[in-house]
Amino acid sequence: MDKLKIRGGKRLQGTVNISGAKNAALPEICATLLTNEPVHLKNVPRLQDVATIRRILESMGVQTETHGERGGMSFTAPDSIEPFAPYDLVKTMRASVMTLGPLLARFGQAKVSLPGGCAIGARPVDQHIKGLTAMGAEIVVEHGYMIAKLPAGWKRLKGTSITTDMVTVTGTENFMMAACLADGETILENAAQEPEIPDLAEMLIKMGAKIEGHGTSKIRIQGVEKLHGCEHAVVADRIECGTFLCAVAAAGGDVVLKHGRADHLDAVIDKLRDAGAVIEALQDGIKVSASGRMKAQTFRTTEYPGFPTDMQAQFMALNCVAEGNSKATETIFENRFMHVPELQRMGAKIQIDGKIAVIEGIEKLSGATVMATDLRASASLVIAGLVADGETLVDRIYHLDRGYDQMEEKLRGIGADIERVK
């Protein structure tokens, strides 16, 4: 099993290319199921989750191809595919639930295993089932599978109004994809507004979909008879970009994050500026500079455009070595402080009280052997290793590979002392 060996204390200097967003690439790959024409995606990140969703589609009969240029992939879903996503492929990632809507919309049936993913808390599929049922689907959960079909005599899902009990990103994406081929208009109330949603909508519009309001809490989709192929570039990954911003703020340095979108990270950038980092939005990227200890910042995770839950662990690592005390309140997932015991092994002073972590900043962390427990926890331990005294060994980095495209290579390229070891 691969591990990362990090020797802390190096300033970061240079340029990092920010990859395409995992949370945009996965639904956009699922959206290729909506047409029998080829769909060409560019800027697809090289991630374990991308490889998994590709294998899921290939197991159904989708033809896939990797292009010569970086991040280029093509998908063709013929009319003869088998609308089945088996457990042995689905078990490692939650995003597989997003095959349910496109399969139902185009083929009128689907059998998709209940998904897996990071152990950061309950992420139930009940909202997906509720929304698709409102569109007329008949869905039962049996033996670990969601088995869905259209009622007898129906040829298409029916447009309707869907209001979810909570803001759900994957739910919004699933309903939006399904509604593109539904009969009539679908209105999504309480829709998620994360940048990956407008990016998916823009791809669907290129395929012939009629969508309005994407990027707001109310999205309207007018169903069409058929979608066609398109070419689309995946939007830059705001969480990867935010992770590198925190790494530079913690370790110090001057780095340009090429392709990074400052307008997608307002809440994080505001906190980093308050902490003392100098951040400048460029025409095609973000420049970040930091020197000395940052000032600790209290924050609370919430839905976009608030502070993202996917940045909580990384910013906490920064707070561990910042000047002063701070609090991190996690409101999205109930089990997302699993990185805390590992940071404590490195000397961090953190106390947990329910949904709140209280951090007392210290001058130096101490290198140690630590274990990644989920995707973003992995990134927080890497940041901690960059600033720790001595050597840090991060185990179970398969979590990291699920969501970060060659992270150690990018860090090494800007001066970090980091290597992958077997």
Sequence and secondary structure as in RCSB ss.txt:
>XXXX:A:sequence
MDKLKIRGGKRLQGTVNISGAKNAALPEICATLLTNEPVHLKNVPRLQDVATIRRILESMGVQTETHGERGGMSF
TAPDSIEPFAPYDLVKTMRASVMTLGPLLARFGQAKVSLPGGCAIGARPVDQHIKGLTAMGAEIVVEHGYMIAKL
PAGWKRLKGTSITTDMVTVTGTENFMMAACLADGETILENAAQEPEIPDLAEMLIKMGAKIEGHGTSKIRIQGVE
KLHGCEHAVVADRIECGTFLCAVAAAGGDVVLKHGRADHLDAVIDKLRDAGAVIEALQDGIKVSASGRMKAQTFR
TTEYPGFPTDMQAQFMALNCVAEGNSKATETIFENRFMHVPELQRMGAKIQIDGKIAVIEGIEKLSGATVMATDL
RASASLVIAGLVADGETLVDRIYHLDRGYDQMEEKLRGIGADIERVK
>XXXX:A:secstr
  EEEEE    EEEEEE  B HHHHHHHHHHGGG SS EEEES    HHHHHHHHHHHHHT EEEE SSTT EEE
E  TT   EE HHHHTT GGGGGGHHHHHHHHSEEEEE     SSS   SHHHHHHHHHTT EEEEETTEEEEE 
 TT  S B  EEE SS  HHHHHHHHHHHHTSBSEEEEES    THHHHHHHHHHHTT EEE TTSSEEEEE  S
     EEE  B HHHHHHHHHHHHHH EEEEEET  GGG HHHHHHHHHHT EEEEETTEEEEEE S  B   EE
B STTSB GGGHHHHHHHHHTSBSEEEEE  S TT  TTHHHHHHTT EEEEETTEEEEE  S  B  EEE  SH
HHHHHHHHHHHHSBSEEEEE THHHHHH SSHHHHHHHTT EEEEE 
